[in-house]
Amino acid sequence: MSDPVVRQIVLASRPNGPPKADNFRLEEVPMPKLPPGGLLLRVHYLSLDPYMRGRMDDVKSYAKSVVVGEVMTGESVCEVLASDRSGFSRGDIVLAHTGWRTHAAWDGPATRKLDPKLAPITTGLGVHDRQAEYG
């Protein structure tokens, strides 16, 4: 059996106009270890927001540009796989700034816990939005 890997999307080149598939690259890297005082996260949902287009350019802005070869930035909804942080347990659902990747080791500032009753969940048939059930 092979070692588990993380799949991540990196910025391969700066877009000229609208981003295209060849501006990105899929990479596989080793699964991170649980950091001391941190969390090991499995990403379920990635953000894809308009501000990200500006971060792909190397121009002065309110936010740091993504470096070519760096993981695309963004927040994600994650499940805690392992925790060495007080107040967080395996199975908690959190919002974290992991970038576009399948798993992340998190030792940064506190993440925000999300209520799993209100967060979307995955089923065998696709995404089901529990929020819609409750109005």
Chimera marker file (.cmm) of the C-alpha trace (Angstrom):
<marker_set name="trace">
<marker id="1" x="0.000" y="0.000" z="0.000" r="1" g="1" b="0" radius="0.5"/>
<marker id="2" x="1.344" y="3.426" z="-0.903" r="1" g="1" b="0" radius="0.5"/>
<marker id="3" x="1.660" y="6.325" z="1.533" r="1" g="1" b="0" radius="0.5"/>
<marker id="4" x="-1.303" y="8.738" z="1.548" r="1" g="1" b="0" radius="0.5"/>
<marker id="5" x="-0.879" y="11.884" z="-0.510" r="1" g="1" b="0" radius="0.5"/>
<marker id="6" x="-2.378" y="15.336" z="-0.658" r="1" g="1" b="0" radius="0.5"/>
<marker id="7" x="-3.629" y="16.623" z="-3.985" r="1" g="1" b="0" radius="0.5"/>
<marker id="8" x="-3.271" y="20.365" z="-4.426" r="1" g="1" b="0" radius="0.5"/>
<marker id="9" x="-3.797" y="22.956" z="-7.126" r="1" g="1" b="0" radius="0.5"/>
<marker id="10" x="-0.948" y="25.418" z="-7.641" r="1" g="1" b="0" radius="0.5"/>
<marker id="11" x="-0.726" y="28.524" z="-9.803" r="1" g="1" b="0" radius="0.5"/>
<marker id="12" x="1.399" y="27.379" z="-12.760" r="1" g="1" b="0" radius="0.5"/>
<marker id="13" x="1.443" y="30.700" z="-14.637" r="1" g="1" b="0" radius="0.5"/>
<marker id="14" x="-0.133" y="34.126" z="-14.443" r="1" g="1" b="0" radius="0.5"/>
<marker id="15" x="-3.329" y="34.410" z="-16.515" r="1" g="1" b="0" radius="0.5"/>
<marker id="16" x="-3.520" y="36.896" z="-19.359" r="1" g="1" b="0" radius="0.5"/>
<marker id="17" x="-7.238" y="37.635" z="-19.265" r="1" g="1" b="0" radius="0.5"/>
<marker id="18" x="-9.608" y="35.028" z="-17.839" r="1" g="1" b="0" radius="0.5"/>
<marker id="19" x="-7.834" y="32.092" z="-16.130" r="1" g="1" b="0" radius="0.5"/>
<marker id="20" x="-7.511" y="28.904" z="-18.170" r="1" g="1" b="0" radius="0.5"/>
<marker id="21" x="-6.793" y="25.334" z="-17.130" r="1" g="1" b="0" radius="0.5"/>
<marker id="22" x="-3.118" y="25.623" z="-18.135" r="1" g="1" b="0" radius="0.5"/>
<marker id="23" x="-2.647" y="28.425" z="-15.557" r="1" g="1" b="0" radius="0.5"/>
<marker id="24" x="-2.952" y="25.733" z="-12.871" r="1" g="1" b="0" radius="0.5"/>
<marker id="25" x="-1.211" y="22.464" z="-12.070" r="1" g="1" b="0" radius="0.5"/>
<marker id="26" x="-2.354" y="19.486" z="-10.001" r="1" g="1" b="0" radius="0.5"/>
<marker id="27" x="0.382" y="18.207" z="-7.685" r="1" g="1" b="0" radius="0.5"/>
<marker id="28" x="0.605" y="15.343" z="-5.236" r="1" g="1" b="0" radius="0.5"/>
<marker id="29" x="2.670" y="15.815" z="-2.071" r="1" g="1" b="0" radius="0.5"/>
<marker id="30" x="3.111" y="13.671" z="1.063" r="1" g="1" b="0" radius="0.5"/>
<marker id="31" x="0.393" y="13.767" z="3.705" r="1" g="1" b="0" radius="0.5"/>
<marker id="32" x="1.394" y="16.220" z="6.442" r="1" g="1" b="0" radius="0.5"/>
<marker id="33" x="1.870" y="15.190" z="10.061" r="1" g="1" b="0" radius="0.5"/>
<marker id="34" x="-0.261" y="16.545" z="12.895" r="1" g="1" b="0" radius="0.5"/>
<marker id="35" x="1.585" y="19.674" z="14.073" r="1" g="1" b="0" radius="0.5"/>
<marker id="36" x="2.093" y="20.235" z="17.812" r="1" g="1" b="0" radius="0.5"/>
<marker id="37" x="-0.859" y="22.268" z="19.072" r="1" g="1" b="0" radius="0.5"/>
<marker id="38" x="-2.536" y="22.013" z="15.676" r="1" g="1" b="0" radius="0.5"/>
<marker id="39" x="-5.046" y="20.146" z="13.558" r="1" g="1" b="0" radius="0.5"/>
<marker id="40" x="-4.935" y="17.704" z="10.678" r="1" g="1" b="0" radius="0.5"/>
<marker id="41" x="-7.778" y="18.591" z="8.304" r="1" g="1" b="0" radius="0.5"/>
<marker id="42" x="-9.574" y="16.949" z="5.386" r="1" g="1" b="0" radius="0.5"/>
<marker id="43" x="-11.014" y="19.552" z="3.023" r="1" g="1" b="0" radius="0.5"/>
<marker id="44" x="-14.595" y="19.024" z="1.906" r="1" g="1" b="0" radius="0.5"/>
<marker id="45" x="-15.385" y="22.325" z="0.145" r="1" g="1" b="0" radius="0.5"/>
<marker id="46" x="-13.126" y="25.000" z="-1.378" r="1" g="1" b="0" radius="0.5"/>
<marker id="47" x="-13.964" y="28.643" z="-1.846" r="1" g="1" b="0" radius="0.5"/>
<marker id="48" x="-13.861" y="30.016" z="-5.371" r="1" g="1" b="0" radius="0.5"/>
<marker id="49" x="-14.348" y="33.752" z="-5.147" r="1" g="1" b="0" radius="0.5"/>
<marker id="50" x="-13.923" y="36.742" z="-7.497" r="1" g="1" b="0" radius="0.5"/>
<marker id="51" x="-11.091" y="38.223" z="-5.387" r="1" g="1" b="0" radius="0.5"/>
<marker id="52" x="-8.922" y="35.231" z="-6.306" r="1" g="1" b="0" radius="0.5"/>
<marker id="53" x="-8.531" y="36.491" z="-9.880" r="1" g="1" b="0" radius="0.5"/>
<marker id="54" x="-6.737" y="39.594" z="-8.608" r="1" g="1" b="0" radius="0.5"/>
<marker id="55" x="-4.474" y="37.461" z="-6.419" r="1" g="1" b="0" radius="0.5"/>
<marker id="56" x="-3.250" y="35.650" z="-9.549" r="1" g="1" b="0" radius="0.5"/>
<marker id="57" x="-1.651" y="38.887" z="-10.832" r="1" g="1" b="0" radius="0.5"/>
<marker id="58" x="1.661" y="40.204" z="-9.534" r="1" g="1" b="0" radius="0.5"/>
<marker id="59" x="0.513" y="43.759" z="-8.838" r="1" g="1" b="0" radius="0.5"/>
<marker id="60" x="0.264" y="45.904" z="-5.733" r="1" g="1" b="0" radius="0.5"/>
<marker id="61" x="-3.036" y="45.198" z="-4.027" r="1" g="1" b="0" radius="0.5"/>
<marker id="62" x="-4.736" y="45.011" z="-0.647" r="1" g="1" b="0" radius="0.5"/>
<marker id="63" x="-3.883" y="41.291" z="-0.550" r="1" g="1" b="0" radius="0.5"/>
<marker id="64" x="-0.675" y="39.367" z="-1.243" r="1" g="1" b="0" radius="0.5"/>
<marker id="65" x="-0.383" y="37.860" z="-4.720" r="1" g="1" b="0" radius="0.5"/>
<marker id="66" x="-0.179" y="34.098" z="-5.095" r="1" g="1" b="0" radius="0.5"/>
<marker id="67" x="3.377" y="33.198" z="-6.120" r="1" g="1" b="0" radius="0.5"/>
<marker id="68" x="3.727" y="31.051" z="-9.265" r="1" g="1" b="0" radius="0.5"/>
<marker id="69" x="4.230" y="27.495" z="-7.988" r="1" g="1" b="0" radius="0.5"/>
<marker id="70" x="2.332" y="28.209" z="-4.740" r="1" g="1" b="0" radius="0.5"/>
<marker id="71" x="-0.959" y="26.550" z="-3.714" r="1" g="1" b="0" radius="0.5"/>
<marker id="72" x="-3.958" y="28.643" z="-4.730" r="1" g="1" b="0" radius="0.5"/>
<marker id="73" x="-5.217" y="30.569" z="-1.753" r="1" g="1" b="0" radius="0.5"/>
<marker id="74" x="-8.679" y="30.210" z="-0.297" r="1" g="1" b="0" radius="0.5"/>
<marker id="75" x="-10.788" y="29.210" z="2.650" r="1" g="1" b="0" radius="0.5"/>
<marker id="76" x="-12.346" y="25.797" z="2.967" r="1" g="1" b="0" radius="0.5"/>
<marker id="77" x="-14.808" y="23.796" z="4.993" r="1" g="1" b="0" radius="0.5"/>
<marker id="78" x="-12.876" y="20.979" z="6.635" r="1" g="1" b="0" radius="0.5"/>
<marker id="79" x="-13.309" y="17.992" z="8.892" r="1" g="1" b="0" radius="0.5"/>
<marker id="80" x="-10.858" y="17.567" z="11.754" r="1" g="1" b="0" radius="0.5"/>
<marker id="81" x="-9.061" y="14.219" z="11.289" r="1" g="1" b="0" radius="0.5"/>
<marker id="82" x="-6.780" y="14.634" z="14.311" r="1" g="1" b="0" radius="0.5"/>
<marker id="83" x="-6.359" y="17.328" z="16.951" r="1" g="1" b="0" radius="0.5"/>
<marker id="84" x="-3.637" y="18.430" z="19.328" r="1" g="1" b="0" radius="0.5"/>
<marker id="85" x="-5.521" y="21.669" z="20.076" r="1" g="1" b="0" radius="0.5"/>
<marker id="86" x="-7.748" y="22.301" z="23.057" r="1" g="1" b="0" radius="0.5"/>
<marker id="87" x="-11.405" y="22.691" z="22.104" r="1" g="1" b="0" radius="0.5"/>
<marker id="88" x="-11.156" y="20.765" z="18.827" r="1" g="1" b="0" radius="0.5"/>
<marker id="89" x="-11.910" y="17.074" z="18.362" r="1" g="1" b="0" radius="0.5"/>
<marker id="90" x="-11.880" y="14.529" z="15.567" r="1" g="1" b="0" radius="0.5"/>
<marker id="91" x="-15.005" y="14.993" z="13.468" r="1" g="1" b="0" radius="0.5"/>
<marker id="92" x="-15.447" y="18.724" z="14.158" r="1" g="1" b="0" radius="0.5"/>
<marker id="93" x="-16.309" y="20.787" z="11.075" r="1" g="1" b="0" radius="0.5"/>
<marker id="94" x="-14.248" y="23.982" z="10.756" r="1" g="1" b="0" radius="0.5"/>
<marker id="95" x="-13.562" y="26.876" z="8.410" r="1" g="1" b="0" radius="0.5"/>
<marker id="96" x="-9.849" y="27.230" z="7.683" r="1" g="1" b="0" radius="0.5"/>
<marker id="97" x="-7.602" y="29.041" z="5.225" r="1" g="1" b="0" radius="0.5"/>
<marker id="98" x="-6.052" y="25.884" z="3.709" r="1" g="1" b="0" radius="0.5"/>
<marker id="99" x="-5.835" y="26.825" z="0.044" r="1" g="1" b="0" radius="0.5"/>
<marker id="100" x="-6.881" y="24.471" z="-2.737" r="1" g="1" b="0" radius="0.5"/>
<marker id="101" x="-5.818" y="21.072" z="-1.389" r="1" g="1" b="0" radius="0.5"/>
<marker id="102" x="-7.397" y="17.875" z="-0.142" r="1" g="1" b="0" radius="0.5"/>
<marker id="103" x="-5.739" y="17.859" z="3.308" r="1" g="1" b="0" radius="0.5"/>
<marker id="104" x="-3.877" y="20.357" z="5.457" r="1" g="1" b="0" radius="0.5"/>
<marker id="105" x="-1.909" y="20.566" z="8.672" r="1" g="1" b="0" radius="0.5"/>
<marker id="106" x="-3.135" y="23.628" z="10.549" r="1" g="1" b="0" radius="0.5"/>
<marker id="107" x="-1.098" y="25.302" z="13.267" r="1" g="1" b="0" radius="0.5"/>
<marker id="108" x="-2.196" y="28.861" z="12.590" r="1" g="1" b="0" radius="0.5"/>
<marker id="109" x="-4.644" y="31.058" z="14.466" r="1" g="1" b="0" radius="0.5"/>
<marker id="110" x="-7.857" y="29.507" z="15.725" r="1" g="1" b="0" radius="0.5"/>
<marker id="111" x="-10.203" y="28.251" z="13.069" r="1" g="1" b="0" radius="0.5"/>
<marker id="112" x="-13.924" y="28.752" z="13.320" r="1" g="1" b="0" radius="0.5"/>
<marker id="113" x="-16.086" y="25.751" z="14.146" r="1" g="1" b="0" radius="0.5"/>
<marker id="114" x="-19.155" y="25.341" z="11.956" r="1" g="1" b="0" radius="0.5"/>
<marker id="115" x="-22.459" y="23.836" z="13.026" r="1" g="1" b="0" radius="0.5"/>
<marker id="116" x="-22.765" y="20.594" z="11.023" r="1" g="1" b="0" radius="0.5"/>
<marker id="117" x="-26.562" y="20.925" z="11.161" r="1" g="1" b="0" radius="0.5"/>
<marker id="118" x="-26.288" y="24.073" z="9.033" r="1" g="1" b="0" radius="0.5"/>
<marker id="119" x="-23.268" y="23.224" z="6.863" r="1" g="1" b="0" radius="0.5"/>
<marker id="120" x="-23.694" y="21.321" z="3.600" r="1" g="1" b="0" radius="0.5"/>
<marker id="121" x="-22.990" y="17.608" z="3.860" r="1" g="1" b="0" radius="0.5"/>
<marker id="122" x="-21.993" y="15.108" z="1.218" r="1" g="1" b="0" radius="0.5"/>
<marker id="123" x="-24.056" y="12.050" z="0.513" r="1" g="1" b="0" radius="0.5"/>
<marker id="124" x="-23.451" y="9.148" z="-1.822" r="1" g="1" b="0" radius="0.5"/>
<marker id="125" x="-25.522" y="11.010" z="-4.407" r="1" g="1" b="0" radius="0.5"/>
<marker id="126" x="-23.865" y="14.411" z="-4.206" r="1" g="1" b="0" radius="0.5"/>
<marker id="127" x="-24.215" y="17.558" z="-2.122" r="1" g="1" b="0" radius="0.5"/>
<marker id="128" x="-27.224" y="18.088" z="0.102" r="1" g="1" b="0" radius="0.5"/>
<marker id="129" x="-27.741" y="21.512" z="1.636" r="1" g="1" b="0" radius="0.5"/>
<marker id="130" x="-29.267" y="21.103" z="5.088" r="1" g="1" b="0" radius="0.5"/>
<marker id="131" x="-29.768" y="24.857" z="5.378" r="1" g="1" b="0" radius="0.5"/>
<marker id="132" x="-32.425" y="24.652" z="2.648" r="1" g="1" b="0" radius="0.5"/>
<marker id="133" x="-34.433" y="22.225" z="4.803" r="1" g="1" b="0" radius="0.5"/>
<marker id="134" x="-34.701" y="24.737" z="7.627" r="1" g="1" b="0" radius="0.5"/>
<marker id="135" x="-35.555" y="27.775" z="5.557" r="1" g="1" b="0" radius="0.5"/>
<link id1="1" id2="2" r="1" g="1" b="0" radius="0.2"/>
<link id1="2" id2="3" r="1" g="1" b="0" radius="0.2"/>
<link id1="3" id2="4" r="1" g="1" b="0" radius="0.2"/>
<link id1="4" id2="5" r="1" g="1" b="0" radius="0.2"/>
<link id1="5" id2="6" r="1" g="1" b="0" radius="0.2"/>
<link id1="6" id2="7" r="1" g="1" b="0" radius="0.2"/>
<link id1="7" id2="8" r="1" g="1" b="0" radius="0.2"/>
<link id1="8" id2="9" r="1" g="1" b="0" radius="0.2"/>
<link id1="9" id2="10" r="1" g="1" b="0" radius="0.2"/>
<link id1="10" id2="11" r="1" g="1" b="0" radius="0.2"/>
<link id1="11" id2="12" r="1" g="1" b="0" radius="0.2"/>
<link id1="12" id2="13" r="1" g="1" b="0" radius="0.2"/>
<link id1="13" id2="14" r="1" g="1" b="0" radius="0.2"/>
<link id1="14" id2="15" r="1" g="1" b="0" radius="0.2"/>
<link id1="15" id2="16" r="1" g="1" b="0" radius="0.2"/>
<link id1="16" id2="17" r="1" g="1" b="0" radius="0.2"/>
<link id1="17" id2="18" r="1" g="1" b="0" radius="0.2"/>
<link id1="18" id2="19" r="1" g="1" b="0" radius="0.2"/>
<link id1="19" id2="20" r="1" g="1" b="0" radius="0.2"/>
<link id1="20" id2="21" r="1" g="1" b="0" radius="0.2"/>
<link id1="21" id2="22" r="1" g="1" b="0" radius="0.2"/>
<link id1="22" id2="23" r="1" g="1" b="0" radius="0.2"/>
<link id1="23" id2="24" r="1" g="1" b="0" radius="0.2"/>
<link id1="24" id2="25" r="1" g="1" b="0" radius="0.2"/>
<link id1="25" id2="26" r="1" g="1" b="0" radius="0.2"/>
<link id1="26" id2="27" r="1" g="1" b="0" radius="0.2"/>
<link id1="27" id2="28" r="1" g="1" b="0" radius="0.2"/>
<link id1="28" id2="29" r="1" g="1" b="0" radius="0.2"/>
<link id1="29" id2="30" r="1" g="1" b="0" radius="0.2"/>
<link id1="30" id2="31" r="1" g="1" b="0" radius="0.2"/>
<link id1="31" id2="32" r="1" g="1" b="0" radius="0.2"/>
<link id1="32" id2="33" r="1" g="1" b="0" radius="0.2"/>
<link id1="33" id2="34" r="1" g="1" b="0" radius="0.2"/>
<link id1="34" id2="35" r="1" g="1" b="0" radius="0.2"/>
<link id1="35" id2="36" r="1" g="1" b="0" radius="0.2"/>
<link id1="36" id2="37" r="1" g="1" b="0" radius="0.2"/>
<link id1="37" id2="38" r="1" g="1" b="0" radius="0.2"/>
<link id1="38" id2="39" r="1" g="1" b="0" radius="0.2"/>
<link id1="39" id2="40" r="1" g="1" b="0" radius="0.2"/>
<link id1="40" id2="41" r="1" g="1" b="0" radius="0.2"/>
<link id1="41" id2="42" r="1" g="1" b="0" radius="0.2"/>
<link id1="42" id2="43" r="1" g="1" b="0" radius="0.2"/>
<link id1="43" id2="44" r="1" g="1" b="0" radius="0.2"/>
<link id1="44" id2="45" r="1" g="1" b="0" radius="0.2"/>
<link id1="45" id2="46" r="1" g="1" b="0" radius="0.2"/>
<link id1="46" id2="47" r="1" g="1" b="0" radius="0.2"/>
<link id1="47" id2="48" r="1" g="1" b="0" radius="0.2"/>
<link id1="48" id2="49" r="1" g="1" b="0" radius="0.2"/>
<link id1="49" id2="50" r="1" g="1" b="0" radius="0.2"/>
<link id1="50" id2="51" r="1" g="1" b="0" radius="0.2"/>
<link id1="51" id2="52" r="1" g="1" b="0" radius="0.2"/>
<link id1="52" id2="53" r="1" g="1" b="0" radius="0.2"/>
<link id1="53" id2="54" r="1" g="1" b="0" radius="0.2"/>
<link id1="54" id2="55" r="1" g="1" b="0" radius="0.2"/>
<link id1="55" id2="56" r="1" g="1" b="0" radius="0.2"/>
<link id1="56" id2="57" r="1" g="1" b="0" radius="0.2"/>
<link id1="57" id2="58" r="1" g="1" b="0" radius="0.2"/>
<link id1="58" id2="59" r="1" g="1" b="0" radius="0.2"/>
<link id1="59" id2="60" r="1" g="1" b="0" radius="0.2"/>
<link id1="60" id2="61" r="1" g="1" b="0" radius="0.2"/>
<link id1="61" id2="62" r="1" g="1" b="0" radius="0.2"/>
<link id1="62" id2="63" r="1" g="1" b="0" radius="0.2"/>
<link id1="63" id2="64" r="1" g="1" b="0" radius="0.2"/>
<link id1="64" id2="65" r="1" g="1" b="0" radius="0.2"/>
<link id1="65" id2="66" r="1" g="1" b="0" radius="0.2"/>
<link id1="66" id2="67" r="1" g="1" b="0" radius="0.2"/>
<link id1="67" id2="68" r="1" g="1" b="0" radius="0.2"/>
<link id1="68" id2="69" r="1" g="1" b="0" radius="0.2"/>
<link id1="69" id2="70" r="1" g="1" b="0" radius="0.2"/>
<link id1="70" id2="71" r="1" g="1" b="0" radius="0.2"/>
<link id1="71" id2="72" r="1" g="1" b="0" radius="0.2"/>
<link id1="72" id2="73" r="1" g="1" b="0" radius="0.2"/>
<link id1="73" id2="74" r="1" g="1" b="0" radius="0.2"/>
<link id1="74" id2="75" r="1" g="1" b="0" radius="0.2"/>
<link id1="75" id2="76" r="1" g="1" b="0" radius="0.2"/>
<link id1="76" id2="77" r="1" g="1" b="0" radius="0.2"/>
<link id1="77" id2="78" r="1" g="1" b="0" radius="0.2"/>
<link id1="78" id2="79" r="1" g="1" b="0" radius="0.2"/>
<link id1="79" id2="80" r="1" g="1" b="0" radius="0.2"/>
<link id1="80" id2="81" r="1" g="1" b="0" radius="0.2"/>
<link id1="81" id2="82" r="1" g="1" b="0" radius="0.2"/>
<link id1="82" id2="83" r="1" g="1" b="0" radius="0.2"/>
<link id1="83" id2="84" r="1" g="1" b="0" radius="0.2"/>
<link id1="84" id2="85" r="1" g="1" b="0" radius="0.2"/>
<link id1="85" id2="86" r="1" g="1" b="0" radius="0.2"/>
<link id1="86" id2="87" r="1" g="1" b="0" radius="0.2"/>
<link id1="87" id2="88" r="1" g="1" b="0" radius="0.2"/>
<link id1="88" id2="89" r="1" g="1" b="0" radius="0.2"/>
<link id1="89" id2="90" r="1" g="1" b="0" radius="0.2"/>
<link id1="90" id2="91" r="1" g="1" b="0" radius="0.2"/>
<link id1="91" id2="92" r="1" g="1" b="0" radius="0.2"/>
<link id1="92" id2="93" r="1" g="1" b="0" radius="0.2"/>
<link id1="93" id2="94" r="1" g="1" b="0" radius="0.2"/>
<link id1="94" id2="95" r="1" g="1" b="0" radius="0.2"/>
<link id1="95" id2="96" r="1" g="1" b="0" radius="0.2"/>
<link id1="96" id2="97" r="1" g="1" b="0" radius="0.2"/>
<link id1="97" id2="98" r="1" g="1" b="0" radius="0.2"/>
<link id1="98" id2="99" r="1" g="1" b="0" radius="0.2"/>
<link id1="99" id2="100" r="1" g="1" b="0" radius="0.2"/>
<link id1="100" id2="101" r="1" g="1" b="0" radius="0.2"/>
<link id1="101" id2="102" r="1" g="1" b="0" radius="0.2"/>
<link id1="102" id2="103" r="1" g="1" b="0" radius="0.2"/>
<link id1="103" id2="104" r="1" g="1" b="0" radius="0.2"/>
<link id1="104" id2="105" r="1" g="1" b="0" radius="0.2"/>
<link id1="105" id2="106" r="1" g="1" b="0" radius="0.2"/>
<link id1="106" id2="107" r="1" g="1" b="0" radius="0.2"/>
<link id1="107" id2="108" r="1" g="1" b="0" radius="0.2"/>
<link id1="108" id2="109" r="1" g="1" b="0" radius="0.2"/>
<link id1="109" id2="110" r="1" g="1" b="0" radius="0.2"/>
<link id1="110" id2="111" r="1" g="1" b="0" radius="0.2"/>
<link id1="111" id2="112" r="1" g="1" b="0" radius="0.2"/>
<link id1="112" id2="113" r="1" g="1" b="0" radius="0.2"/>
<link id1="113" id2="114" r="1" g="1" b="0" radius="0.2"/>
<link id1="114" id2="115" r="1" g="1" b="0" radius="0.2"/>
<link id1="115" id2="116" r="1" g="1" b="0" radius="0.2"/>
<link id1="116" id2="117" r="1" g="1" b="0" radius="0.2"/>
<link id1="117" id2="118" r="1" g="1" b="0" radius="0.2"/>
<link id1="118" id2="119" r="1" g="1" b="0" radius="0.2"/>
<link id1="119" id2="120" r="1" g="1" b="0" radius="0.2"/>
<link id1="120" id2="121" r="1" g="1" b="0" radius="0.2"/>
<link id1="121" id2="122" r="1" g="1" b="0" radius="0.2"/>
<link id1="122" id2="123" r="1" g="1" b="0" radius="0.2"/>
<link id1="123" id2="124" r="1" g="1" b="0" radius="0.2"/>
<link id1="124" id2="125" r="1" g="1" b="0" radius="0.2"/>
<link id1="125" id2="126" r="1" g="1" b="0" radius="0.2"/>
<link id1="126" id2="127" r="1" g="1" b="0" radius="0.2"/>
<link id1="127" id2="128" r="1" g="1" b="0" radius="0.2"/>
<link id1="128" id2="129" r="1" g="1" b="0" radius="0.2"/>
<link id1="129" id2="130" r="1" g="1" b="0" radius="0.2"/>
<link id1="130" id2="131" r="1" g="1" b="0" radius="0.2"/>
<link id1="131" id2="132" r="1" g="1" b="0" radius="0.2"/>
<link id1="132" id2="133" r="1" g="1" b="0" radius="0.2"/>
<link id1="133" id2="134" r="1" g="1" b="0" radius="0.2"/>
<link id1="134" id2="135" r="1" g="1" b="0" radius="0.2"/>
</marker_set>
